[in-house]
């Protein structure tokens, strides 16, 4: 009885969260079908408009619009809180500023993973999930038929035993497959922010440049992470240093590191 309410709650909130792209597209309808007349402003100008809308903020993420008539979503950070700014890519008008934590899908996210109770709720969800695994494994062990040869009636129903045997096997076989699916679903959902190691946004664990390998960069470019540390928050500085490490160690081009792997500008 302890696990069942949690399982039902996680199933409901997880099902809602599964439709996150469709739900957010519906919620963002007021920021679509914008006028497409005139040239599109540069990304730097769009980011500057978003930063002016939230004074004292720094750039966190730039979300490209999927269609040319959609607003640009720019996430900025102020006092460790993310704000989503909707900017018209042509007129640079700020259409709306919304706190990221107040968006409906963020509420569903916290309901699913933390029960709106922070770390305590996260621990409760994980304890319930672990006990559900114990119940599934012990239930399969107690149910597994003994002294029967073959997998008929276990993994697939017996067709030659009459209607009663068929319906009994159909019920049992469906139960075992659902149990295996539920076990896999719970195991894949267990790793989370309260389980396992956490990664600190520091540069201590970044790989050092390989010995004897030229990076092809000037001395001025090596000083760029230091300027990042002086003018940007810890996370942004870590991303900047990670980009420099990517360019030093990756076989890919510097353009790939700048645009694909670590798009944050220093």
Secondary structure, 3 states (H helix, E strand, C coil): CHHHHHHHHHHHHHHHHHCHHHHHHHHHHHHCCCCCCCCCCCHHHHHHHHHHHCCCCEEEEEECCCCCCCCEEEEEEECCEEEEEEECCCCCCEEEEEEHHHCHHHHHHHHHHHCCCHHHHHHHHHHHHHHHHHHHHHHHHHHCCCCCCCCECCCECCCCCCHHHHHHHHHHHHHHHHHHHHHHHHHHHHCCCCCCCCCCCCCCCCCCCCCCCCCCCCHHHHCHHHHHHHHCCHHHHHHHHHHHHHHHHCCCCHHHHHHHHCCCCC
